[in-house]
Amino acid sequence: MDVAEGLADSLETDFADAFAFDEFNRMQREALPALLERDENVVASAPTASGKTALAELAICKALDAGGTALFVAPLRALTNEKEADWDRFEELDYSVYVVTGERDLNPRRARRADILVMTPEKLDSATRKHDSNRYDFVTDVDCCVIDEVHLLDADGRGSVLEVTISRLRRLCDPRIVALSATMPNVEDVAAWLDAPDACTFDFGDDYRPVDLHADVKTYTHGDNAFADKYRRLYRALDLAEPHLREDGQALVFVSSRQDTVQAAKKARDEIAERDIPMGARGEYDFHTRAKELENDTLRKSVLDGVAFHHAGLSKHDKDRVEAWFKEGLIELLFSTTTLAWGVNLPARCVIIRDTKYHDPLEGEVDMSPLDVLQMLGRAGRPGYDDVGYGWVVCDGADADRYRRLLREGTEIESQLAESLDTHLNAEIAMGNVASEADVFDWLETTFYYERGQRRPTKYAFEDLETRVRDTLATLDADGFIERERDSGDASAGAIEPTALGRLTSRYYLDLDTARGFADCCDRAAAGDLDEAAIFEAVATASAFESVTARQAEREAIDAVLAGQSVGERIETSGGRKVLAILRAEARGTTPADLRSDAWAITRNALRLLAALRAFLDRFASGHDANLARRLEARVENGVDDEAVGLTAIDGVGPGRASKLARSDIHTPGAVRAAGVSGLVDAGLEEGIAERVIEAARSLPAVEIDWPASFPESIAVGANDMRDVTVRNTGEAARAELRVTVNGREMTSTDTYLRGSETVPAAVFGAPDHDALDLTVSVAFPDLPLVPVRESRTVTID
């Protein structure tokens, strides 16, 4: 069926230009009436590469045609960017596409005006938790929500996020839900959860695959050396690929990491030459010239031998070239990470999963999920070229039966909500969605967990559901996340209210164990026991890092970073010490090479946790404590020492410029202003940049502390005096904490929005048990990485 013909009765024919092909296939034609002629929710399960993306685009077109807003929920952050590029087709029809991710600064105005929003489950969860704010109110104006790869529900950790977020979104704005998935045996459970009628529920079987799939398992002999095992698996993979390569077929080999794609491609080129497999295009002058366009030197050399690699770290330019040349047949053997299986439709006659385990910076060595395995194997077979696609899992003999069973039976989608029920329930209470025990059960009934639990009550222990809910509420209450009304004789009937702790935990997307650790850190701060070590320890021991492992090669580097320091004495695990070492090294800008492979992921998570801990300290301790956390956050992000960290508060000053200025003894925004353009030029900045940096520095607070001229130098024993000290801000106004201490003990503290000048009382008293009083006035900005401004006076006691 021609695309324009298929749309003619339901949509403007202009929408035909939104599709990247001219005709709908059989699967798409069967789903058309449900998507275009009805308004109910739709659930469709279909084999990989069968054309599910077109179903998403049909649903989006229907929403746009009605003047609505569509939301596309992508399973991976890398895929949100791909959708943005791919959907230029909608932009050409005058519909705007806007990607909302944690990597980009949100533009709420653009988000509100967008016709198509693209988000990950995690970002959508965060947005729906803040839907009543001006920044995220756009999320309540969604008319159609397309869930790509809804079988993500079954993924550890991430599955529960998708589940509760979709349930929440349905309560907020009740959009039409279109859920798409690779093959799943229990599609009817997902349909029941989403209230999709039978006429809108599709289970397209393997006969809808454009090419038949032959999938099986091949084992290798496992040795004692993990590095050698990689090459054993690589040779096994090449054995499987060789007959197809000799017939001018193509092979796609999935490996566990970016680095492995490069190393495997290098080794494969040597082995292919050794086996004398006829491959490559070195004799083709035109391709030789085109290959020079590649930015990656290793890739440029490799493609001429018909071998390439593909991973998220390559530039978009290089990835686009690799994909195009693979489709053209110029690249015959391609090594890739799993991202390619979820994103680009790049089928091959032969698909081999070399690595069934991979190293996760936060989880250590983990098994590839069954969903990932099936998704990758589903790429086998090129429509229009192959009659059969071949898929192979290369694994240790001990795992072979498990993978054969997966290939034979598939895997049912299960809810993962039970594993994090307390955290998600706290979030619902914090948002005001749950205000009583009855509300808890009403909320649960909107979840996939409840749907599966009804069908499999024994597996989900549903006979004890009431007990579990009450135990969870009791724990939340006892630990201070909620408050329960206890006036009623019926313990289950009282109202439930969130506490400040519960709200902050939800707002900053924390699990409860991490929140408990942060609350303990606040108690230490209140007792005057907070320093850099305590903050770093609180972050390094957060639950987000509990599965981090330290490989043997990393341990020497960890010991070197932490050598001679008391920091981390309370951290016993090697993984916790690894996180701590990375944080301290990043804060100095000197991360050892052996720790860099995991440093990016650990640092990104640590920055989120430091921001959350800052908010906890601001709420439950003091502005000075929050400022310390803010400075450490800026140091980890920029790699500068504490003396120069205030420079990072200046818009346009990052690690490089901060280091240049610090080398010229310019350490603060005040020093930047005083240096002037000529001083910054002397420090190494270009004149135009220097002018902009000075202008940005003027937009920050500039504090002066004025002690009265009559402030006493001494006081008699038993006498008392009270003087006012003036704190003046000659720069931009900002939230500040003004603190007065005497001999290190806090006497007064004031939270204020410091604009102009304010006075603070400084009490001078003749304590008989002291020879002198050291009075300090200190000004700290909780939200800015500025070093606190302190002025002191000493009064002797006569």
MOQUINOR-V230098 format. One record per residue. RES is the residue in one letter. OMEGA is omega in radians with two decimals (NA if undefined). NEAR is the number of other ideal C-beta (glycine too) atoms within 10 Angstrom. Layout:
BEGIN
res=RES omega=OMEGA near=NEAR
res=RES omega=OMEGA near=NEAR
END
This chain:
BEGIN
res=M omega=3.08 near=13
res=D omega=-3.09 near=11
res=V omega=-3.13 near=21
res=A omega=3.13 near=16
res=E omega=-3.13 near=12
res=G omega=-3.12 near=20
res=L omega=-2.91 near=24
res=A omega=-3.04 near=12
res=D omega=-3.01 near=10
res=S omega=-3.04 near=16
res=L omega=2.98 near=19
res=E omega=-3.09 near=12
res=T omega=3.09 near=11
res=D omega=-3.11 near=13
res=F omega=3.08 near=23
res=A omega=-3.13 near=17
res=D omega=3.12 near=13
res=A omega=-3.09 near=21
res=F omega=-3.05 near=20
res=A omega=-3.14 near=12
res=F omega=-3.03 near=10
res=D omega=-3.07 near=9
res=E omega=3.02 near=13
res=F omega=3.05 near=21
res=N omega=-3.04 near=15
res=R omega=-3.14 near=14
res=M omega=-3.12 near=21
res=Q omega=3.13 near=27
res=R omega=-3.11 near=12
res=E omega=-3.13 near=14
res=A omega=-3.06 near=25
res=L omega=-3.08 near=18
res=P omega=-3.13 near=13
res=A omega=-3.08 near=24
res=L omega=-3.00 near=23
res=L omega=-3.04 near=17
res=E omega=3.14 near=11
res=R omega=-3.11 near=14
res=D omega=-3.10 near=11
res=E omega=3.07 near=14
res=N omega=-3.07 near=22
res=V omega=3.02 near=26
res=V omega=-3.12 near=28
res=A omega=3.04 near=29
res=S omega=-3.10 near=27
res=A omega=-3.11 near=25
res=P omega=3.06 near=22
res=T omega=3.11 near=22
res=A omega=3.13 near=22
res=S omega=3.07 near=25
res=G omega=-3.11 near=20
res=K omega=-3.11 near=22
res=T omega=3.14 near=18
res=A omega=3.10 near=22
res=L omega=3.08 near=24
res=A omega=-3.09 near=20
res=E omega=3.07 near=24
res=L omega=3.13 near=28
res=A omega=3.12 near=25
res=I omega=3.13 near=27
res=C omega=3.13 near=26
res=K omega=3.12 near=24
res=A omega=-3.14 near=23
res=L omega=-3.14 near=22
res=D omega=3.13 near=15
res=A omega=3.13 near=11
res=G omega=-3.09 near=8
res=G omega=3.12 near=16
res=T omega=3.13 near=23
res=A omega=3.08 near=28
res=L omega=3.09 near=27
res=F omega=-3.13 near=24
res=V omega=-3.08 near=25
res=A omega=-3.06 near=26
res=P omega=-3.10 near=22
res=L omega=3.12 near=19
res=R omega=-3.13 near=17
res=A omega=-3.10 near=17
res=L omega=3.11 near=20
res=T omega=3.12 near=22
res=N omega=3.11 near=19
res=E omega=3.12 near=19
res=K omega=3.12 near=18
res=E omega=3.14 near=16
res=A omega=-3.07 near=11
res=D omega=-3.07 near=16
res=W omega=2.89 near=20
res=D omega=3.13 near=10
res=R omega=3.10 near=15
res=F omega=3.11 near=21
res=E omega=3.13 near=13
res=E omega=3.06 near=10
res=L omega=3.12 near=15
res=D omega=3.00 near=8
res=Y omega=-3.06 near=18
res=S omega=3.09 near=13
res=V omega=-3.11 near=21
res=Y omega=3.13 near=19
res=V omega=3.12 near=24
res=V omega=3.10 near=24
res=T omega=3.11 near=17
res=G omega=-3.12 near=12
res=E omega=-3.06 near=10
res=R omega=3.02 near=12
res=D omega=-3.12 near=4
res=L omega=2.99 near=16
res=N omega=-3.04 near=13
res=P omega=-3.13 near=14
res=R omega=3.11 near=9
res=R omega=3.14 near=13
res=A omega=3.13 near=21
res=R omega=-3.06 near=15
res=R omega=-3.07 near=12
res=A omega=3.03 near=21
res=D omega=3.11 near=19
res=I omega=3.06 near=24
res=L omega=3.10 near=27
res=V omega=-3.08 near=25
res=M omega=2.95 near=24
res=T omega=3.09 near=24
res=P omega=-3.10 near=24
res=E omega=-3.14 near=17
res=K omega=3.09 near=24
res=L omega=3.08 near=26
res=D omega=3.13 near=23
res=S omega=-3.11 near=20
res=A omega=-3.12 near=24
res=T omega=3.06 near=22
res=R omega=-3.10 near=21
res=K omega=-3.01 near=15
res=H omega=-3.11 near=18
res=D omega=3.07 near=11
res=S omega=3.14 near=11
res=N omega=-3.11 near=9
res=R omega=-3.00 near=13
res=Y omega=-3.13 near=19
res=D omega=-3.14 near=15
res=F omega=-3.04 near=23
res=V omega=3.11 near=26
res=T omega=-3.09 near=14
res=D omega=-3.12 near=17
res=V omega=-3.12 near=20
res=D omega=3.13 near=17
res=C omega=3.12 near=24
res=C omega=3.08 near=27
res=V omega=3.09 near=27
res=I omega=3.11 near=27
res=D omega=3.14 near=22
res=E omega=-3.09 near=22
res=V omega=3.09 near=29
res=H omega=2.97 near=28
res=L omega=3.06 near=25
res=L omega=-3.05 near=30
res=D omega=-3.05 near=21
res=A omega=3.09 near=20
res=D omega=3.09 near=12
res=G omega=-3.04 near=13
res=R omega=-3.07 near=19
res=G omega=-3.12 near=24
res=S omega=3.10 near=25
res=V omega=3.12 near=24
res=L omega=-3.08 near=26
res=E omega=-3.08 near=26
res=V omega=-3.11 near=26
res=T omega=3.10 near=24
res=I omega=3.08 near=26
res=S omega=3.14 near=25
res=R omega=-3.14 near=22
res=L omega=3.13 near=23
res=R omega=3.09 near=16
res=R omega=-3.09 near=13
res=L omega=-3.02 near=17
res=C omega=3.06 near=16
res=D omega=3.11 near=11
res=P omega=2.96 near=22
res=R omega=-3.14 near=20
res=I omega=3.02 near=24
res=V omega=-3.05 near=30
res=A omega=-3.08 near=26
res=L omega=-3.06 near=22
res=S omega=2.86 near=22
res=A omega=-3.04 near=21
res=T omega=3.06 near=22
res=M omega=-3.06 near=23
res=P omega=-3.05 near=13
res=N omega=3.13 near=20
res=V omega=-3.11 near=24
res=E omega=3.10 near=17
res=D omega=3.11 near=22
res=V omega=3.11 near=24
res=A omega=3.13 near=23
res=A omega=3.10 near=17
res=W omega=-3.06 near=25
res=L omega=3.11 near=23
res=D omega=3.06 near=12
res=A omega=3.13 near=23
res=P omega=-3.12 near=13
res=D omega=-3.10 near=8
res=A omega=-3.13 near=12
res=C omega=3.10 near=21
res=T omega=-3.04 near=21
res=F omega=3.05 near=21
res=D omega=-3.12 near=17
res=F omega=-3.06 near=21
res=G omega=-3.09 near=10
res=D omega=3.14 near=11
res=D omega=3.06 near=9
res=Y omega=3.04 near=19
res=R omega=3.11 near=21
res=P omega=3.12 near=18
res=V omega=3.10 near=19
res=D omega=-3.11 near=14
res=L omega=2.97 near=20
res=H omega=-3.10 near=13
res=A omega=-3.12 near=20
res=D omega=-3.09 near=14
res=V omega=3.03 near=21
res=K omega=-3.09 near=17
res=T omega=3.06 near=16
res=Y omega=-3.13 near=18
res=T omega=-3.07 near=9
res=H omega=3.12 near=15
res=G omega=-3.12 near=11
res=D omega=-3.06 near=6
res=N omega=-3.08 near=9
res=A omega=3.14 near=12
res=F omega=3.11 near=8
res=A omega=3.13 near=11
res=D omega=3.11 near=16
res=K omega=-3.12 near=18
res=Y omega=3.03 near=15
res=R omega=3.13 near=16
res=R omega=3.13 near=25
res=L omega=3.13 near=24
res=Y omega=3.09 near=14
res=R omega=3.12 near=19
res=A omega=3.13 near=27
res=L omega=3.04 near=22
res=D omega=-3.11 near=15
res=L omega=-3.09 near=20
res=A omega=-2.97 near=27
res=E omega=-3.11 near=17
res=P omega=3.13 near=13
res=H omega=3.12 near=18
res=L omega=3.13 near=22
res=R omega=3.12 near=13
res=E omega=-3.12 near=8
res=D omega=3.00 near=12
res=G omega=-3.13 near=19
res=Q omega=3.14 near=24
res=A omega=3.10 near=26
res=L omega=-3.08 near=25
res=V omega=3.14 near=30
res=F omega=3.10 near=31
res=V omega=-2.87 near=27
res=S omega=-3.05 near=22
res=S omega=3.09 near=15
res=R omega=-3.12 near=18
res=Q omega=-3.14 near=14
res=D omega=3.11 near=22
res=T omega=-3.11 near=25
res=V omega=-3.09 near=20
res=Q omega=3.13 near=19
res=A omega=3.12 near=27
res=A omega=3.12 near=25
res=K omega=-3.11 near=16
res=K omega=-3.13 near=17
res=A omega=3.12 near=26
res=R omega=3.12 near=19
res=D omega=-3.10 near=10
res=E omega=3.11 near=16
res=I omega=3.09 near=22
res=A omega=3.13 near=12
res=E omega=-3.13 near=8
res=R omega=3.12 near=13
res=D omega=3.06 near=8
res=I omega=-3.07 near=19
res=P omega=-3.11 near=10
res=M omega=2.99 near=20
res=G omega=-3.08 near=21
res=A omega=-3.10 near=20
res=R omega=-3.13 near=13
res=G omega=-3.11 near=8
res=E omega=-3.04 near=13
res=Y omega=-3.10 near=9
res=D omega=-3.13 near=8
res=F omega=3.09 near=16
res=H omega=3.12 near=13
res=T omega=-3.14 near=9
res=R omega=-3.12 near=16
res=A omega=3.13 near=20
res=K omega=3.12 near=7
res=E omega=-3.05 near=10
res=L omega=-3.12 near=21
res=E omega=-3.11 near=11
res=N omega=-3.06 near=20
res=D omega=-3.12 near=8
res=T omega=3.13 near=14
res=L omega=-3.13 near=23
res=R omega=3.13 near=15
res=K omega=-3.01 near=15
res=S omega=-3.02 near=25
res=V omega=-3.13 near=29
res=L omega=3.06 near=18
res=D omega=3.12 near=20
res=G omega=-3.10 near=24
res=V omega=3.14 near=26
res=A omega=3.06 near=28
res=F omega=-3.04 near=30
res=H omega=3.07 near=25
res=H omega=-3.01 near=21
res=A omega=-3.14 near=15
res=G omega=3.08 near=13
res=L omega=3.06 near=21
res=S omega=3.11 near=12
res=K omega=3.12 near=10
res=H omega=-3.10 near=12
res=D omega=3.11 near=20
res=K omega=3.13 near=21
res=D omega=-3.13 near=13
res=R omega=-3.14 near=24
res=V omega=-3.13 near=27
res=E omega=-3.12 near=19
res=A omega=-3.10 near=12
res=W omega=3.06 near=21
res=F omega=3.10 near=24
res=K omega=3.12 near=15
res=E omega=-3.12 near=9
res=G omega=3.13 near=14
res=L omega=3.01 near=20
res=I omega=-3.06 near=25
res=E omega=3.14 near=26
res=L omega=-3.05 near=31
res=L omega=3.07 near=25
res=F omega=-3.05 near=29
res=S omega=2.93 near=26
res=T omega=-3.02 near=22
res=T omega=-3.11 near=21
res=T omega=-3.10 near=19
res=L omega=-3.12 near=25
res=A omega=-3.10 near=23
res=W omega=-3.01 near=21
res=G omega=-2.99 near=20
res=V omega=3.08 near=20
res=N omega=-3.05 near=14
res=L omega=-3.06 near=19
res=P omega=3.08 near=23
res=A omega=3.13 near=26
res=R omega=-3.08 near=24
res=C omega=3.09 near=25
res=V omega=-3.10 near=27
res=I omega=3.03 near=28
res=I omega=-3.12 near=27
res=R omega=-3.04 near=24
res=D omega=3.07 near=23
res=T omega=3.06 near=20
res=K omega=3.10 near=14
res=Y omega=3.13 near=18
res=H omega=3.06 near=17
res=D omega=-3.11 near=15
res=P omega=-3.09 near=21
res=L omega=-3.05 near=19
res=E omega=-3.04 near=15
res=G omega=3.14 near=13
res=E omega=-3.10 near=13
res=V omega=3.07 near=14
res=D omega=2.98 near=13
res=M omega=-3.12 near=20
res=S omega=3.07 near=18
res=P omega=-3.14 near=19
res=L omega=3.10 near=23
res=D omega=-3.13 near=18
res=V omega=-3.12 near=24
res=L omega=3.14 near=22
res=Q omega=-3.13 near=21
res=M omega=-3.13 near=24
res=L omega=3.14 near=25
res=G omega=3.11 near=22
res=R omega=-3.10 near=23
res=A omega=3.09 near=28
res=G omega=-3.12 near=26
res=R omega=3.12 near=19
res=P omega=3.12 near=15
res=G omega=-3.12 near=6
res=Y omega=-3.03 near=15
res=D omega=3.00 near=20
res=D omega=-3.12 near=8
res=V omega=2.99 near=11
res=G omega=-3.09 near=27
res=Y omega=3.12 near=24
res=G omega=-3.08 near=25
res=W omega=2.98 near=24
res=V omega=3.09 near=26
res=V omega=-3.06 near=24
res=C omega=3.04 near=26
res=D omega=-3.10 near=14
res=G omega=-3.12 near=11
res=A omega=-3.12 near=9
res=D omega=-2.97 near=16
res=A omega=-3.10 near=15
res=D omega=3.13 near=10
res=R omega=-3.12 near=14
res=Y omega=3.07 near=22
res=R omega=3.11 near=15
res=R omega=3.10 near=13
res=L omega=-3.12 near=18
res=L omega=-3.10 near=17
res=R omega=-2.99 near=8
res=E omega=-3.04 near=9
res=G omega=3.13 near=15
res=T omega=3.09 near=18
res=E omega=3.10 near=15
res=I omega=3.10 near=24
res=E omega=3.04 near=18
res=S omega=3.08 near=22
res=Q omega=-3.03 near=21
res=L omega=-3.07 near=25
res=A omega=-3.08 near=15
res=E omega=-3.10 near=13
res=S omega=-3.08 near=18
res=L omega=-3.08 near=18
res=D omega=-3.12 near=19
res=T omega=-3.12 near=24
res=H omega=3.09 near=24
res=L omega=3.08 near=25
res=N omega=3.14 near=28
res=A omega=3.14 near=25
res=E omega=3.09 near=23
res=I omega=-3.13 near=27
res=A omega=3.14 near=23
res=M omega=-3.13 near=19
res=G omega=3.14 near=12
res=N omega=3.13 near=17
res=V omega=-3.08 near=23
res=A omega=3.12 near=14
res=S omega=3.10 near=16
res=E omega=3.10 near=20
res=A omega=3.11 near=11
res=D omega=3.13 near=16
res=V omega=-3.12 near=22
res=F omega=3.06 near=14
res=D omega=3.11 near=13
res=W omega=-3.13 near=20
res=L omega=-3.12 near=19
res=E omega=3.10 near=12
res=T omega=-3.02 near=18
res=T omega=3.03 near=20
res=F omega=3.07 near=27
res=Y omega=-3.13 near=26
res=Y omega=3.14 near=19
res=E omega=3.13 near=21
res=R omega=-3.14 near=25
res=G omega=3.09 near=21
res=Q omega=-3.12 near=13
res=R omega=-3.11 near=13
res=R omega=-3.02 near=16
res=P omega=-3.13 near=13
res=T omega=3.13 near=8
res=K omega=-3.07 near=10
res=Y omega=3.11 near=19
res=A omega=-3.07 near=13
res=F omega=3.08 near=17
res=E omega=3.13 near=10
res=D omega=-3.05 near=11
res=L omega=-3.12 near=17
res=E omega=3.13 near=13
res=T omega=-3.12 near=10
res=R omega=-3.13 near=14
res=V omega=-3.11 near=17
res=R omega=3.09 near=14
res=D omega=3.13 near=12
res=T omega=3.11 near=16
res=L omega=3.14 near=23
res=A omega=3.12 near=13
res=T omega=3.10 near=13
res=L omega=3.13 near=25
res=D omega=-3.09 near=15
res=A omega=-3.09 near=9
res=D omega=3.01 near=17
res=G omega=3.12 near=15
res=F omega=3.12 near=28
res=I omega=2.99 near=22
res=E omega=-3.12 near=16
res=R omega=3.08 near=16
res=E omega=-3.05 near=12
res=R omega=-3.12 near=10
res=D omega=-3.07 near=7
res=S omega=3.07 near=10
res=G omega=3.12 near=7
res=D omega=-3.07 near=7
res=A omega=-3.10 near=13
res=S omega=-3.01 near=14
res=A omega=-3.04 near=12
res=G omega=3.12 near=16
res=A omega=3.11 near=14
res=I omega=3.13 near=21
res=E omega=3.05 near=14
res=P omega=3.02 near=23
res=T omega=3.07 near=18
res=A omega=3.10 near=13
res=L omega=3.14 near=24
res=G omega=-3.13 near=23
res=R omega=3.13 near=18
res=L omega=3.12 near=22
res=T omega=3.12 near=28
res=S omega=-3.08 near=22
res=R omega=-3.09 near=17
res=Y omega=2.91 near=20
res=Y omega=-3.08 near=17
res=L omega=2.93 near=25
res=D omega=-3.00 near=19
res=L omega=3.14 near=21
res=D omega=3.10 near=15
res=T omega=3.12 near=24
res=A omega=3.10 near=25
res=R omega=3.10 near=17
res=G omega=3.11 near=20
res=F omega=3.09 near=26
res=A omega=3.07 near=18
res=D omega=3.11 near=13
res=C omega=3.10 near=25
res=C omega=3.09 near=21
res=D omega=3.10 near=12
res=R omega=3.12 near=17
res=A omega=-3.14 near=23
res=A omega=3.13 near=14
res=A omega=3.12 near=9
res=G omega=-3.05 near=11
res=D omega=-3.11 near=10
res=L omega=3.05 near=22
res=D omega=-3.13 near=14
res=E omega=-3.11 near=17
res=A omega=-3.10 near=16
res=A omega=3.14 near=18
res=I omega=3.13 near=25
res=F omega=3.13 near=23
res=E omega=3.13 near=23
res=A omega=3.13 near=24
res=V omega=-3.08 near=30
res=A omega=3.14 near=27
res=T omega=3.10 near=24
res=A omega=-3.10 near=24
res=S omega=3.14 near=16
res=A omega=-3.09 near=19
res=F omega=-3.01 near=24
res=E omega=-3.13 near=16
res=S omega=3.11 near=14
res=V omega=3.10 near=24
res=T omega=3.09 near=17
res=A omega=3.09 near=20
res=R omega=-3.06 near=15
res=Q omega=-3.10 near=7
res=A omega=-3.08 near=10
res=E omega=-2.95 near=20
res=R omega=3.10 near=15
res=E omega=3.12 near=10
res=A omega=3.12 near=20
res=I omega=-3.13 near=23
res=D omega=-3.12 near=11
res=A omega=3.14 near=14
res=V omega=-3.04 near=22
res=L omega=-3.06 near=19
res=A omega=3.04 near=7
res=G omega=-3.12 near=6
res=Q omega=3.08 near=12
res=S omega=-3.13 near=8
res=V omega=3.05 near=20
res=G omega=-3.13 near=22
res=E omega=-3.14 near=10
res=R omega=-3.14 near=12
res=I omega=-3.04 near=18
res=E omega=-3.05 near=9
res=T omega=3.12 near=15
res=S omega=3.10 near=15
res=G omega=3.10 near=19
res=G omega=3.10 near=20
res=R omega=3.11 near=21
res=K omega=3.12 near=28
res=V omega=-3.14 near=32
res=L omega=3.13 near=25
res=A omega=3.12 near=29
res=I omega=-3.14 near=30
res=L omega=-3.11 near=28
res=R omega=3.13 near=23
res=A omega=3.11 near=23
res=E omega=-3.14 near=22
res=A omega=3.11 near=25
res=R omega=-3.09 near=13
res=G omega=-3.06 near=15
res=T omega=-3.11 near=10
res=T omega=3.14 near=21
res=P omega=-3.11 near=16
res=A omega=-3.09 near=7
res=D omega=-3.13 near=15
res=L omega=-2.99 near=21
res=R omega=-3.06 near=12
res=S omega=-3.14 near=16
res=D omega=-3.01 near=21
res=A omega=-3.06 near=20
res=W omega=-3.10 near=13
res=A omega=-3.14 near=14
res=I omega=-3.13 near=23
res=T omega=3.13 near=20
res=R omega=3.12 near=14
res=N omega=-3.14 near=18
res=A omega=3.12 near=27
res=L omega=3.08 near=18
res=R omega=-3.12 near=18
res=L omega=3.08 near=24
res=L omega=3.08 near=24
res=A omega=3.12 near=13
res=A omega=3.14 near=22
res=L omega=3.07 near=28
res=R omega=3.13 near=24
res=A omega=3.10 near=18
res=F omega=-3.13 near=26
res=L omega=3.13 near=27
res=D omega=-3.08 near=23
res=R omega=-2.98 near=14
res=F omega=3.13 near=19
res=A omega=-3.10 near=20
res=S omega=3.09 near=21
res=G omega=3.10 near=26
res=H omega=3.10 near=22
res=D omega=3.11 near=28
res=A omega=3.12 near=25
res=N omega=3.09 near=26
res=L omega=3.11 near=25
res=A omega=3.14 near=29
res=R omega=3.11 near=26
res=R omega=3.10 near=27
res=L omega=3.07 near=25
res=E omega=-3.14 near=24
res=A omega=3.12 near=24
res=R omega=3.12 near=25
res=V omega=-3.11 near=23
res=E omega=-2.99 near=20
res=N omega=3.12 near=22
res=G omega=3.12 near=20
res=V omega=-3.12 near=27
res=D omega=-3.02 near=14
res=D omega=-3.12 near=16
res=E omega=-3.06 near=11
res=A omega=-3.03 near=22
res=V omega=3.13 near=25
res=G omega=3.11 near=27
res=L omega=-3.10 near=29
res=T omega=3.05 near=24
res=A omega=-3.13 near=24
res=I omega=3.13 near=24
res=D omega=3.14 near=12
res=G omega=3.10 near=12
res=V omega=3.08 near=25
res=G omega=-3.07 near=14
res=P omega=-3.08 near=15
res=G omega=-3.11 near=11
res=R omega=3.11 near=21
res=A omega=3.14 near=24
res=S omega=3.10 near=17
res=K omega=-3.10 near=16
res=L omega=-3.12 near=26
res=A omega=3.12 near=18
res=R omega=3.09 near=11
res=S omega=3.09 near=15
res=D omega=3.02 near=10
res=I omega=-2.95 near=22
res=H omega=-3.04 near=20
res=T omega=3.04 near=22
res=P omega=3.10 near=26
res=G omega=3.11 near=20
res=A omega=3.07 near=18
res=V omega=3.14 near=26
res=R omega=-3.11 near=19
res=A omega=-3.11 near=12
res=A omega=-3.12 near=22
res=G omega=-3.09 near=13
res=V omega=-3.09 near=15
res=S omega=3.13 near=10
res=G omega=3.13 near=18
res=L omega=3.07 near=24
res=V omega=3.09 near=15
res=D omega=3.14 near=13
res=A omega=3.07 near=19
res=G omega=3.11 near=15
res=L omega=3.03 near=24
res=E omega=-3.03 near=10
res=E omega=-3.13 near=11
res=G omega=3.10 near=9
res=I omega=-3.14 near=16
res=A omega=3.13 near=22
res=E omega=-3.13 near=15
res=R omega=3.13 near=16
res=V omega=3.12 near=25
res=I omega=3.12 near=20
res=E omega=3.11 near=13
res=A omega=3.13 near=16
res=A omega=3.13 near=26
res=R omega=-3.14 near=15
res=S omega=3.13 near=13
res=L omega=3.08 near=23
res=P omega=3.06 near=22
res=A omega=-2.93 near=17
res=V omega=2.98 near=23
res=E omega=3.11 near=14
res=I omega=-3.10 near=18
res=D omega=3.06 near=14
res=W omega=3.13 near=16
res=P omega=-3.10 near=12
res=A omega=-3.09 near=5
res=S omega=-3.09 near=7
res=F omega=-3.01 near=15
res=P omega=3.04 near=14
res=E omega=3.11 near=8
res=S omega=3.11 near=14
res=I omega=-3.12 near=19
res=A omega=3.07 near=10
res=V omega=3.12 near=12
res=G omega=-3.13 near=10
res=A omega=3.12 near=13
res=N omega=3.10 near=10
res=D omega=3.13 near=15
res=M omega=3.13 near=9
res=R omega=3.09 near=17
res=D omega=3.06 near=13
res=V omega=-3.10 near=20
res=T omega=3.04 near=14
res=V omega=-3.06 near=23
res=R omega=3.06 near=15
res=N omega=-3.13 near=22
res=T omega=3.10 near=12
res=G omega=-3.14 near=17
res=E omega=3.13 near=12
res=A omega=3.11 near=12
res=A omega=3.11 near=20
res=R omega=-3.05 near=16
res=A omega=2.96 near=28
res=E omega=3.10 near=22
res=L omega=-3.05 near=22
res=R omega=3.03 near=22
res=V omega=3.08 near=19
res=T omega=3.06 near=19
res=V omega=-3.08 near=19
res=N omega=3.07 near=12
res=G omega=-3.13 near=8
res=R omega=-3.12 near=8
res=E omega=3.09 near=14
res=M omega=3.10 near=16
res=T omega=3.10 near=14
res=S omega=-3.09 near=15
res=T omega=3.00 near=17
res=D omega=-3.08 near=14
res=T omega=2.95 near=17
res=Y omega=-2.92 near=10
res=L omega=3.10 near=23
res=R omega=-3.09 near=13
res=G omega=-3.08 near=9
res=S omega=3.05 near=12
res=E omega=3.09 near=18
res=T omega=3.06 near=15
res=V omega=-3.12 near=21
res=P omega=3.06 near=12
res=A omega=-3.09 near=24
res=A omega=3.10 near=14
res=V omega=-3.08 near=19
res=F omega=-3.08 near=17
res=G omega=-3.13 near=18
res=A omega=-3.06 near=14
res=P omega=-3.07 near=7
res=D omega=3.11 near=6
res=H omega=3.05 near=15
res=D omega=-3.11 near=8
res=A omega=3.06 near=12
res=L omega=3.01 near=21
res=D omega=-3.13 near=13
res=L omega=-3.13 near=21
res=T omega=2.98 near=19
res=V omega=-3.06 near=22
res=S omega=3.13 near=22
res=V omega=3.14 near=28
res=A omega=3.13 near=24
res=F omega=-3.04 near=25
res=P omega=-3.04 near=23
res=D omega=-3.07 near=16
res=L omega=-3.13 near=20
res=P omega=3.12 near=23
res=L omega=3.07 near=27
res=V omega=-3.13 near=18
res=P omega=3.09 near=18
res=V omega=-3.08 near=20
res=R omega=3.01 near=14
res=E omega=-3.09 near=16
res=S omega=3.02 near=12
res=R omega=3.10 near=17
res=T omega=3.13 near=11
res=V omega=3.12 near=21
res=T omega=-3.14 near=13
res=I omega=-3.08 near=19
res=D omega=NA near=10
END
